[in-house]
Amino acid sequence: MRSSQPLLVAGDGAGLSAVATAGIPLRRRRQLFALLVSATLLVATTLMVWTLSAGGFGPMDVVITGLFALTVPFNAIAFWNAVIGLSLARTSPDLARAVCPPLADATDRSPITTSTAIVSCIRNEDAATVGRNLDVMIEGLVASGVADRFHVYVLSDSHWPEVIAAEEARVRELAERWHDRMGVTYRRRAENPGFKAGNIRDFCERWGHRHDFMLVLDADSLMEADVILRMVRTLQQAPQLGILQSLMAGLPTTSAFARPLQFGMRMLMNGFTAGNAWWQQDVGPYWGHNALIRLQPFIEHCHLAPLPGRGPLAGWVLSHDQVEAALMRRAGYEVRVMLLESGSWEETPTTLTEYLRRDLRWCHGNMQYFKLLSWPDLHPVSRVNLALATGGFIGSTAWVLLMLLFALPLAFDTGPSFHPGPGLAVFALSMGMAFAPKLGALLEVALDGDRRLRFGGGPRLLAGAAGDMAFSVIMAPILAVGHAVFIAGLVLGRAAVWGAQRRAVHWVNPLAALRRLWPQTLFGGVGVAWFASFSPPGALFFSPFFGIALAAVPVAVLTSVPALGRFVAWIGLWRIPEETLPAPAVAALHLPALASQPPPRRLRLGEAAADHAD
């Protein structure tokens, strides 16, 4: 394996090639961003203090203000990321290279001189889906004429006998099909110490010395060959780059639950990620998959030992990605995101119960970051990223406590105990930060005829955006209560179970939904009954939070109905560009969401987009 040495000194952002981007030095950008977020927090907190000072400002008001202050930074960061990113998107002729200067040119066809391991990490997954996705990616690389520079490793931590048998058979088929063009290796660990990070560490110790780079994939990952090759050429030309993270979109689905989520993500991801990269630059994100990693520094500097102590926050690091990114940057290598809207995909959980289960696993892993914030020599932005990963869950928990503290005095007081004017300002500011990014992304797409067409046209775009915002309102209390209950469990010593994810579209039985969502049901039921009994003035501002939580089970059941999902896909609601004009790799999967669209309409859209490109 070729040796590569870092060209950076950890913590020295002033020496980066990116400092000239957008005309503002990197250090100034970070200072400006911190100032914007701090000013937003100050304004919001001041308004809340003013709101609560109608009858004096007692200890309870201090607690409420403190909880509110915990929720503001994360909304403010998302808001300013989106504002900056959308501004860059409107003004930058090549946004991808503007936020990632080392990125190889799209027309670069320089020789691939390095060796890359394609590492697919699986645990009790559907072997047919894993094999299908890998087959498509291998075929694309073979067609590009560079297959000899890649080797596929399927790294299994599975322990279900039927899954193991299916994995072995499917990988054997892949190996036999491509044996004369690309190597395919299967390895299964009988035990899984370290979980996914341990799985990759085992690969590094066995085969890491054979390769220069490692493309990390999850079971649901799919990437275009052209995107993979552009990432490889970028790392070849930029020896200071340690991790290059691709921008992932959701694969088209017929899940009624997943469609609004992937629509909203697809609309926001370009501008939001650009804004984030504008101030993070070389200390960017790593999301654990669909990323290319320089192996030598990863092997030398990114080993994750068990965390000391006892309890659910000790032991193996569960959410490894952010930690590995921080260690890579500490070693002097850049971590950057590649801002391309297509060419890299993942699947969105198809039901509310699966989505919440994945979210709580992340919550558990991210809470471990509290133990890592004191690690020496981390880049300040790396510490910020670790804090933000934990703070998002803390913020949603604070909202739940905030609703409870607001509900109690309202139930015993028939008159307002706050100033309505600043109270409305607080509400408007909070809602503005929550929805302005979505409205900005909608405006950006609506003003671009080609992009508008790819989202299904103007009417579908507007209907999808409205539905996405409504769905986000529904999801917020359900997830917040789930986070609050789970964090309380962590405090009491209860850990999450890191099992396999059920990715296929399926119906959720009401009893199964209730077993997963009983905390939301109980919380919402008590809250609604409380307000119904007292009906105080101002209850309308808070009772919807409890009412939506009460409806968690019906929401989970209804949005899991396969027939509803097929109908929503057929009428084109929450359509994404991958459905309108699917990339070759996506089309090769023959997904039901693509088959559900009327062929004549899809043909006309494709012809119109081709005419526009000409």
C-alpha positions as CSV (number, residue, x, y, z in Angstrom):
1,M,0.0,0.0,0.0
2,R,1.3,3.4,-0.9
3,S,2.2,5.7,2.0
4,S,0.5,9.1,2.3
5,Q,1.5,11.8,4.7
6,P,-0.8,14.6,5.9
7,L,-0.2,18.1,4.6
8,L,-2.0,19.8,7.4
9,V,-1.3,20.6,11.0
10,A,-4.3,19.6,13.1
11,G,-6.3,22.6,14.2
12,D,-4.7,25.0,11.7
13,G,-7.6,26.0,9.4
14,A,-5.8,29.1,8.2
15,G,-3.5,27.0,6.0
16,L,-6.2,25.3,4.0
17,S,-6.7,25.8,0.3
18,A,-10.3,26.4,1.0
19,V,-9.8,29.7,2.8
20,A,-10.4,31.7,-0.3
21,T,-13.8,30.0,-1.0
22,A,-16.6,32.5,-1.1
23,G,-14.1,35.3,-0.4
24,I,-14.2,34.9,3.4
25,P,-11.3,33.2,5.3
26,L,-12.3,30.0,7.0
27,R,-11.6,31.3,10.5
28,R,-13.8,34.3,9.9
29,R,-16.6,32.1,8.5
30,R,-16.6,30.0,11.7
31,Q,-16.6,33.2,13.8
32,L,-19.5,34.6,11.7
33,F,-21.5,31.5,12.0
34,A,-21.0,31.3,15.8
35,L,-22.1,34.9,16.0
36,L,-25.2,34.3,14.0
37,V,-26.2,31.3,16.2
38,S,-25.3,33.1,19.4
39,A,-27.3,36.2,18.4
40,T,-30.3,34.0,17.6
41,L,-30.1,32.3,20.9
42,L,-29.8,35.7,22.7
43,V,-32.9,37.1,20.9
44,A,-34.9,34.0,21.5
45,T,-34.0,33.7,25.2
46,T,-34.6,37.4,25.8
47,L,-38.1,37.1,24.2
48,M,-38.8,34.1,26.4
49,V,-37.7,36.0,29.6
50,W,-40.0,38.9,28.6
51,T,-42.8,36.5,27.9
52,L,-42.6,34.9,31.3
53,S,-42.1,38.1,33.3
54,A,-45.8,39.1,33.4
55,G,-46.2,38.0,37.0
56,G,-42.6,38.2,38.1
57,F,-39.8,35.9,37.2
58,G,-39.6,33.1,39.7
59,P,-37.6,29.8,39.9
60,M,-40.1,28.0,37.6
61,D,-39.6,30.7,34.9
62,V,-35.8,30.2,35.2
63,V,-36.2,26.5,34.6
64,I,-38.5,27.0,31.6
65,T,-36.2,29.6,30.1
66,G,-33.2,27.2,30.6
67,L,-35.1,24.3,28.9
68,F,-36.1,26.6,26.0
69,A,-32.5,27.8,25.6
70,L,-31.5,24.1,25.2
71,T,-33.8,23.8,22.2
72,V,-32.7,26.9,20.3
73,P,-29.1,26.3,19.2
74,F,-30.0,23.2,17.1
75,N,-32.9,24.9,15.3
76,A,-30.7,28.0,14.8
77,I,-27.8,26.0,13.4
78,A,-30.2,24.2,11.0
79,F,-31.7,27.5,10.0
80,W,-28.4,29.3,9.3
81,N,-27.0,26.3,7.5
82,A,-29.9,26.3,5.2
83,V,-29.8,30.1,4.6
84,I,-26.1,30.1,3.8
85,G,-26.4,27.0,1.7
86,L,-29.3,28.2,-0.4
87,S,-27.4,31.5,-1.0
88,L,-24.4,29.5,-2.2
89,A,-26.5,27.3,-4.4
90,R,-28.0,30.4,-6.1
91,T,-24.6,32.1,-6.7
92,S,-22.0,29.3,-7.2
93,P,-21.5,27.9,-10.7
94,D,-19.9,24.7,-9.3
95,L,-21.3,24.3,-5.8
96,A,-19.6,20.9,-5.3
97,R,-16.1,22.2,-5.8
98,A,-16.9,25.5,-4.0
99,V,-17.5,23.6,-0.7
100,C,-14.9,20.9,-1.5
101,P,-11.9,22.5,-3.3
102,P,-9.9,19.2,-3.6
103,L,-12.8,17.5,-5.5
104,A,-11.6,16.2,-8.9
105,D,-13.2,17.7,-11.9
106,A,-16.3,15.9,-13.3
107,T,-14.5,15.5,-16.7
108,D,-11.3,14.1,-15.1
109,R,-10.5,10.7,-16.7
110,S,-7.0,10.3,-15.2
111,P,-5.8,6.7,-14.6
112,I,-6.8,4.9,-11.5
113,T,-3.5,4.0,-9.9
114,T,-4.6,3.0,-6.4
115,S,-6.3,0.0,-5.0
116,T,-9.7,0.4,-3.3
117,A,-11.5,-2.1,-1.1
118,I,-15.3,-2.0,-1.3
119,V,-16.4,-3.0,2.1
120,S,-20.0,-4.0,2.7
121,C,-20.9,-4.4,6.4
122,I,-23.9,-6.5,7.1
123,R,-25.7,-8.1,10.1
124,N,-28.7,-10.3,9.6
125,E,-29.7,-8.4,6.4
126,D,-31.6,-9.6,3.3
127,A,-28.8,-11.2,1.3
128,A,-30.7,-10.8,-2.0
129,T,-30.9,-7.0,-1.6
130,V,-27.2,-6.8,-0.5
131,G,-26.1,-8.9,-3.5
132,R,-28.3,-7.0,-5.9
133,N,-26.9,-3.6,-5.0
134,L,-23.3,-4.9,-5.1
135,D,-23.9,-6.6,-8.4
136,V,-25.0,-3.3,-9.9
137,M,-22.0,-1.4,-8.6
138,I,-19.6,-4.1,-9.7
139,E,-21.1,-4.1,-13.2
140,G,-20.7,-0.3,-13.4
141,L,-17.0,-0.5,-12.4
142,V,-16.3,-3.3,-14.9
143,A,-17.9,-1.3,-17.7
144,S,-15.6,1.6,-16.7
145,G,-12.6,-0.6,-17.4
146,V,-11.0,-0.3,-13.9
147,A,-12.4,-3.3,-12.1
148,D,-8.9,-4.6,-11.5
149,R,-8.3,-1.7,-9.1
150,F,-11.2,-2.7,-6.8
151,H,-12.0,-5.7,-4.5
152,V,-15.3,-6.3,-2.8
153,Y,-15.4,-7.6,0.8
154,V,-18.7,-8.7,2.3
155,L,-18.1,-8.5,6.0
156,S,-20.8,-10.3,8.0
157,D,-21.7,-10.2,11.7
158,S,-24.8,-12.3,11.1
159,H,-25.8,-15.0,13.6
160,W,-29.1,-16.3,12.2
161,P,-28.5,-19.6,10.4
162,E,-30.9,-19.0,7.6
163,V,-29.4,-15.6,6.9
164,I,-25.8,-17.0,7.0
165,A,-26.7,-19.6,4.4
166,A,-28.3,-17.0,2.1
167,E,-25.3,-14.7,2.5
168,E,-22.9,-17.5,1.6
169,A,-24.9,-18.5,-1.4
170,R,-25.4,-15.0,-2.7
171,V,-21.7,-14.0,-2.3
172,R,-20.7,-17.2,-4.0
173,E,-22.9,-16.3,-7.0
174,L,-21.2,-12.8,-7.1
175,A,-17.7,-14.3,-6.9
176,E,-18.4,-16.8,-9.7
177,R,-20.0,-14.2,-12.0
178,W,-17.2,-11.6,-11.6
179,H,-14.2,-13.9,-10.8
180,D,-12.2,-13.0,-13.9
181,R,-12.8,-9.2,-13.5
182,M,-13.1,-8.3,-9.8
183,G,-12.4,-10.2,-6.6
184,V,-15.2,-10.8,-4.1
185,T,-14.4,-12.0,-0.6
186,Y,-16.8,-13.1,2.1
187,R,-15.8,-13.1,5.8
188,R,-18.1,-13.7,8.8
189,R,-17.2,-13.2,12.4
190,A,-18.6,-15.7,14.9
191,E,-18.6,-13.0,17.5
192,N,-19.0,-9.2,16.9
193,P,-16.9,-7.3,19.4
194,G,-17.0,-3.6,18.5
195,F,-20.1,-4.0,16.3
196,K,-19.6,-2.3,12.9
197,A,-16.4,-0.5,14.0
198,G,-15.0,-3.8,15.1
199,N,-16.1,-5.4,11.9
200,I,-14.1,-2.8,9.9
201,R,-11.2,-3.1,12.3
202,D,-11.0,-6.8,11.7
203,F,-10.9,-6.1,7.9
204,C,-8.1,-3.6,8.4
205,E,-6.0,-6.1,10.3
206,R,-6.6,-8.9,7.7
207,W,-6.5,-7.1,4.4
208,G,-6.0,-3.3,5.0
209,H,-2.3,-3.5,3.9
210,R,-3.4,-4.6,0.4
211,H,-5.3,-1.4,-0.4
212,D,-4.9,2.4,-0.4
213,F,-8.6,3.3,0.1
214,M,-11.7,1.8,1.6
215,L,-15.2,2.5,0.3
216,V,-17.5,1.8,3.3
217,L,-21.0,0.6,2.5
218,D,-24.1,-0.4,4.5
219,A,-26.4,-3.2,3.5
220,D,-28.7,-0.7,1.8
221,S,-26.0,1.4,0.0
222,L,-25.9,2.0,-3.7
223,M,-23.4,4.1,-5.6
224,E,-22.9,5.0,-9.3
225,A,-19.5,3.9,-10.7
226,D,-18.8,7.4,-12.0
227,V,-19.2,8.8,-8.5
228,I,-17.0,6.2,-7.0
229,L,-14.3,6.9,-9.6
230,R,-14.5,10.6,-9.0
231,M,-14.0,10.0,-5.3
232,V,-11.0,7.8,-5.9
233,R,-9.4,10.4,-8.3
234,T,-10.0,13.0,-5.6
235,L,-8.1,11.1,-2.9
236,Q,-5.4,10.2,-5.4
237,Q,-4.8,13.9,-6.1
238,A,-5.3,15.2,-2.6
239,P,-3.0,13.3,-0.2
240,Q,-4.2,15.5,2.7
241,L,-7.8,14.2,2.4
242,G,-8.6,11.4,4.8
243,I,-12.3,10.9,4.4
244,L,-14.6,12.0,1.5
245,Q,-18.3,11.6,2.4
246,S,-20.8,11.4,-0.5
247,L,-24.2,13.1,-0.3
248,M,-26.8,10.4,0.0
249,A,-30.4,10.5,-1.2
250,G,-33.2,8.0,-0.4
251,L,-33.9,5.2,-2.9
252,P,-37.5,5.4,-4.4
253,T,-40.0,3.6,-2.2
254,T,-43.6,2.7,-2.0
255,S,-43.8,3.2,1.7
256,A,-46.3,5.9,2.7
257,F,-44.2,6.6,5.8
258,A,-40.9,7.0,4.0
259,R,-42.0,9.0,1.0
260,P,-42.5,12.4,2.7
261,L,-39.3,11.9,4.7
262,Q,-37.2,11.2,1.6
263,F,-38.9,14.0,-0.3
264,G,-38.0,16.5,2.4
265,M,-34.5,15.2,2.7
266,R,-34.0,15.4,-1.1
267,M,-35.3,19.0,-1.2
268,L,-33.1,20.2,1.7
269,M,-29.9,18.2,1.5
270,N,-28.2,20.2,-1.1
271,G,-28.5,23.7,0.5
272,F,-28.3,22.4,4.1
273,T,-25.1,20.5,3.5
274,A,-23.5,23.3,1.5
275,G,-24.2,25.7,4.4
276,N,-22.7,23.2,6.8
277,A,-19.6,22.7,4.7
278,W,-19.2,26.5,4.3
279,W,-18.0,26.8,7.9
280,Q,-16.9,23.3,8.7
281,Q,-14.8,22.7,5.5
282,D,-12.0,20.3,6.4
283,V,-13.7,19.2,9.6
284,G,-16.7,17.9,7.9
285,P,-19.1,15.0,8.5
286,Y,-18.7,11.3,8.2
287,W,-22.0,9.3,8.3
288,G,-20.6,5.8,8.5
289,H,-21.2,4.7,4.9
290,N,-21.1,5.7,1.3
291,A,-17.7,7.3,2.1
292,L,-14.2,6.8,0.8
293,I,-11.5,6.5,3.4
294,R,-7.7,6.6,3.2
295,L,-6.7,3.4,4.8
296,Q,-3.2,4.0,6.3
297,P,-4.1,6.9,8.6
298,F,-7.4,5.2,9.4
299,I,-5.6,2.1,10.5
300,E,-3.0,4.1,12.5
301,H,-5.2,6.7,14.1
302,C,-8.9,5.6,14.2
303,H,-8.9,2.5,16.3
304,L,-11.8,2.7,18.9
305,A,-11.1,1.0,22.2
306,P,-13.9,0.3,24.6
307,L,-14.9,3.3,26.7
308,P,-14.0,2.8,30.4
309,G,-16.6,2.6,33.2
310,R,-19.9,0.8,33.7
311,G,-23.4,1.3,32.5
312,P,-24.9,1.9,29.0
313,L,-22.5,4.7,28.1
314,A,-19.4,2.5,28.6
315,G,-18.0,-0.3,26.5
316,W,-17.8,-0.3,22.7
317,V,-18.4,2.9,20.8
318,L,-21.7,2.4,19.1
319,S,-22.0,5.4,16.8
320,H,-18.4,5.2,15.4
321,D,-18.6,7.5,12.4
322,Q,-18.3,11.0,14.1
323,V,-15.6,9.7,16.4
324,E,-13.5,8.3,13.5
325,A,-13.9,11.6,11.7
326,A,-12.7,13.5,14.8
327,L,-9.7,11.1,15.1
328,M,-8.8,11.4,11.4
329,R,-8.8,15.2,11.7
330,R,-6.8,15.1,14.8
331,A,-4.2,13.1,12.8
332,G,-4.0,16.0,10.4
333,Y,-6.1,14.7,7.6
334,E,-9.1,16.5,6.1
335,V,-12.7,15.2,6.4
336,R,-14.9,16.6,3.7
337,V,-18.3,16.1,2.0
338,M,-18.8,15.7,-1.7
339,L,-21.8,17.8,-2.6
340,L,-23.3,15.9,-5.6
341,E,-27.0,15.5,-5.6
342,S,-27.1,12.1,-7.3
343,G,-25.0,9.0,-7.5
344,S,-25.1,7.8,-3.9
345,W,-28.2,6.4,-2.2
346,E,-29.5,4.6,0.9
347,E,-32.9,3.3,2.0
348,T,-35.2,5.2,4.4
349,P,-36.9,3.2,7.1
350,T,-40.3,2.2,5.8
351,T,-42.3,2.4,9.1
352,L,-42.5,4.7,12.1
353,T,-41.6,1.9,14.4
354,E,-38.4,1.0,12.4
355,Y,-37.5,4.7,12.1
356,L,-37.9,5.3,15.9
357,R,-35.9,2.1,16.6
358,R,-33.0,3.3,14.5
359,D,-33.3,6.8,16.0
360,L,-33.0,5.5,19.5
361,R,-30.0,3.4,18.6
362,W,-28.4,6.6,17.3
363,C,-29.5,8.3,20.5
364,H,-27.7,5.6,22.6
365,G,-24.5,5.8,20.6
366,N,-24.5,9.6,20.5
367,M,-24.9,9.9,24.2
368,Q,-21.6,8.2,24.6
369,Y,-20.0,11.3,23.0
370,F,-20.2,13.0,26.4
371,K,-17.3,10.7,27.4
372,L,-15.3,11.8,24.4
373,L,-15.5,15.6,24.5
374,S,-12.5,15.7,26.9
375,W,-10.2,13.8,24.6
376,P,-7.0,15.7,24.0
377,D,-6.0,17.5,20.8
378,L,-9.4,17.3,19.0
379,H,-10.1,20.0,16.6
380,P,-12.5,22.6,18.1
381,V,-15.0,21.9,15.2
382,S,-14.7,18.2,15.9
383,R,-15.8,18.9,19.5
384,V,-18.7,21.0,18.2
385,N,-19.8,18.1,15.9
386,L,-19.7,15.6,18.8
387,A,-21.7,18.1,21.0
388,L,-24.3,18.7,18.3
389,A,-24.8,15.0,17.8
390,T,-25.7,14.6,21.5
391,G,-27.4,17.9,21.8
392,G,-30.1,17.2,19.2
393,F,-31.5,14.5,21.4
394,I,-31.1,16.6,24.5
395,G,-33.0,19.4,22.7
396,S,-36.0,17.3,21.8
397,T,-36.1,16.0,25.4
398,A,-36.1,19.6,26.6
399,W,-39.2,20.3,24.5
400,V,-41.1,17.5,26.2
401,L,-40.2,18.9,29.6
402,L,-41.1,22.3,28.4
403,M,-44.5,21.2,27.4
404,L,-45.1,19.6,30.7
405,L,-44.0,22.7,32.7
406,F,-46.3,24.9,30.5
407,A,-49.2,22.6,30.9
408,L,-49.2,22.5,34.7
409,P,-49.7,26.2,35.5
410,L,-52.2,26.6,32.6
411,A,-54.4,24.0,34.1
412,F,-54.8,26.0,37.4
413,D,-54.9,29.5,36.0
414,T,-57.8,30.9,33.9
415,G,-55.9,34.0,32.9
416,P,-52.7,34.4,31.0
417,S,-49.5,34.4,33.1
418,F,-47.3,35.7,30.3
419,H,-47.1,38.6,27.9
420,P,-48.9,37.6,24.8
421,G,-47.0,39.9,22.4
422,P,-43.5,38.5,23.0
423,G,-45.0,35.1,23.5
424,L,-46.3,35.2,19.9
425,A,-42.8,36.4,18.8
426,V,-41.2,33.4,20.5
427,F,-43.7,31.1,18.7
428,A,-43.1,32.9,15.3
429,L,-39.3,32.7,15.7
430,S,-39.4,29.0,16.6
431,M,-41.7,28.2,13.7
432,G,-39.7,30.4,11.4
433,M,-36.5,28.6,12.1
434,A,-38.2,25.2,11.7
435,F,-40.0,25.9,8.4
436,A,-37.9,28.6,6.7
437,P,-35.3,26.1,5.4
438,K,-38.1,24.0,3.8
439,L,-39.7,27.1,2.3
440,G,-36.3,28.3,1.0
441,A,-35.6,24.9,-0.6
442,L,-39.1,24.8,-2.1
443,L,-38.4,28.2,-3.7
444,E,-35.1,27.2,-5.0
445,V,-36.5,24.1,-6.8
446,A,-39.6,26.0,-7.9
447,L,-37.5,28.6,-9.7
448,D,-35.5,26.0,-11.6
449,G,-37.6,24.6,-14.4
450,D,-35.6,21.4,-14.8
451,R,-35.4,20.6,-11.1
452,R,-39.1,21.4,-10.8
453,L,-39.8,18.9,-13.5
454,R,-37.7,16.3,-11.8
455,F,-39.8,16.6,-8.7
456,G,-42.9,15.9,-10.7
457,G,-43.9,19.4,-11.8
458,G,-45.3,22.4,-10.0
459,P,-48.5,21.0,-8.6
460,R,-46.9,17.8,-7.2
461,L,-44.0,19.9,-5.9
462,L,-46.3,22.2,-3.9
463,A,-48.5,19.3,-2.7
464,G,-45.4,17.4,-1.6
465,A,-43.9,20.3,0.2
466,A,-47.1,21.0,2.1
467,G,-47.4,17.3,3.0
468,D,-43.8,17.2,4.1
469,M,-44.2,20.1,6.4
470,A,-47.4,18.6,7.9
471,F,-45.7,15.3,8.3
472,S,-42.7,16.9,10.1
473,V,-45.2,18.5,12.6
474,I,-46.7,15.1,13.2
475,M,-43.3,13.4,13.7
476,A,-41.8,16.0,16.1
477,P,-43.8,15.2,19.3
478,I,-43.7,11.4,18.6
479,L,-39.9,11.4,18.3
480,A,-39.4,13.9,21.1
481,V,-41.3,11.7,23.6
482,G,-39.4,8.7,22.4
483,H,-36.1,10.5,23.0
484,A,-37.1,11.7,26.4
485,V,-38.2,8.2,27.6
486,F,-35.1,6.6,26.1
487,I,-32.7,9.1,27.7
488,A,-34.5,8.6,31.1
489,G,-33.9,4.8,30.6
490,L,-30.2,5.5,29.9
491,V,-29.9,7.4,33.2
492,L,-31.5,4.4,34.9
493,G,-29.0,2.0,33.2
494,R,-31.1,0.7,30.4
495,A,-29.4,0.2,27.0
496,A,-30.7,-0.1,23.4
497,V,-30.8,-3.4,21.6
498,W,-28.8,-3.1,18.3
499,G,-30.7,-5.6,16.2
500,A,-31.2,-6.0,12.5
501,Q,-33.4,-3.4,10.7
502,R,-36.5,-4.6,8.9
503,R,-36.1,-2.7,5.6
504,A,-38.9,-4.1,3.4
505,V,-42.2,-2.4,3.1
506,H,-44.5,-4.1,5.6
507,W,-47.7,-3.5,7.6
508,V,-47.4,-2.7,11.3
509,N,-49.9,-4.5,13.5
510,P,-51.7,-2.2,15.9
511,L,-50.6,-4.3,18.9
512,A,-47.0,-4.2,17.7
513,A,-47.2,-0.5,17.2
514,L,-48.6,-0.1,20.7
515,R,-45.8,-2.1,22.2
516,R,-43.3,0.3,20.6
517,L,-45.3,3.5,21.0
518,W,-47.0,3.1,24.4
519,P,-45.0,6.0,26.0
520,Q,-46.3,8.4,23.3
521,T,-49.8,7.1,23.7
522,L,-49.7,7.4,27.5
523,F,-48.1,10.8,27.5
524,G,-50.6,12.1,24.9
525,G,-53.6,10.6,26.6
526,V,-52.8,12.1,30.0
527,G,-52.1,15.5,28.4
528,V,-55.3,15.6,26.3
529,A,-57.4,14.5,29.3
530,W,-55.6,17.2,31.4
531,F,-56.5,19.9,29.0
532,A,-60.0,18.6,28.4
533,S,-60.6,18.8,32.2
534,F,-59.4,22.3,32.7
535,S,-59.5,23.9,29.3
536,P,-57.5,27.0,30.3
537,P,-56.8,29.9,28.0
538,G,-53.8,29.3,25.9
539,A,-54.3,25.5,25.9
540,L,-54.6,25.5,22.1
541,F,-50.9,26.4,21.9
542,F,-49.9,23.3,23.8
543,S,-52.6,20.6,23.5
544,P,-51.7,19.7,19.9
545,F,-48.3,18.5,21.1
546,F,-50.1,16.0,23.4
547,G,-52.8,15.2,20.8
548,I,-50.3,14.2,18.1
549,A,-48.4,12.0,20.6
550,L,-51.7,10.3,21.4
551,A,-52.1,9.5,17.7
552,A,-48.7,7.8,17.4
553,V,-50.2,4.3,17.0
554,P,-52.8,5.2,14.3
555,V,-50.1,7.1,12.5
556,A,-47.7,4.1,12.6
557,V,-50.4,1.7,11.4
558,L,-51.9,3.9,8.7
559,T,-48.5,5.0,7.1
560,S,-47.4,1.3,7.0
561,V,-50.3,0.1,4.8
562,P,-48.7,-1.2,1.6
563,A,-51.7,-0.4,-0.6
564,L,-51.7,3.3,0.6
565,G,-48.0,3.5,-0.2
566,R,-48.5,2.1,-3.7
567,F,-51.3,4.6,-4.3
568,V,-49.3,7.5,-3.1
569,A,-46.4,6.5,-5.4
570,W,-48.8,5.9,-8.3
571,I,-50.3,9.5,-8.1
572,G,-46.7,10.9,-7.8
573,L,-47.1,12.5,-4.4
574,W,-43.7,13.1,-2.8
575,R,-42.0,12.2,-6.0
576,I,-38.2,12.6,-6.1
577,P,-35.8,13.0,-9.1
578,E,-34.7,9.4,-8.8
579,E,-38.3,8.4,-9.7
580,T,-38.8,10.8,-12.6
581,L,-35.4,10.3,-14.3
582,P,-33.8,7.3,-12.5
583,A,-30.0,7.0,-12.8
584,P,-28.9,3.8,-14.5
585,A,-27.9,2.2,-11.2
586,V,-31.3,3.0,-9.7
587,A,-33.2,1.8,-12.8
588,A,-31.2,-1.5,-12.7
589,L,-32.8,-2.3,-9.3
590,H,-36.3,-2.5,-10.8
591,L,-37.8,-1.0,-7.7
592,P,-41.6,-1.1,-7.2
593,A,-41.7,2.7,-6.8
594,L,-40.5,3.0,-10.4
595,A,-42.8,0.3,-11.8
596,S,-45.8,2.0,-10.2
597,Q,-45.4,5.2,-12.4
598,P,-47.3,5.4,-15.7
599,P,-44.7,4.8,-18.5
600,P,-46.1,7.4,-20.9
601,R,-45.8,10.2,-18.4
602,R,-42.3,9.2,-17.4
603,L,-41.3,9.1,-21.1
604,R,-42.6,12.7,-21.6
605,L,-40.7,13.9,-18.6
606,G,-37.5,12.3,-19.8
607,E,-37.8,13.8,-23.2
608,A,-38.6,17.2,-21.8
609,A,-35.5,17.1,-19.6
610,A,-33.3,16.0,-22.5
611,D,-34.6,18.8,-24.6
612,H,-33.9,21.3,-21.8
613,A,-30.3,19.9,-21.5
614,D,-29.8,20.3,-25.2
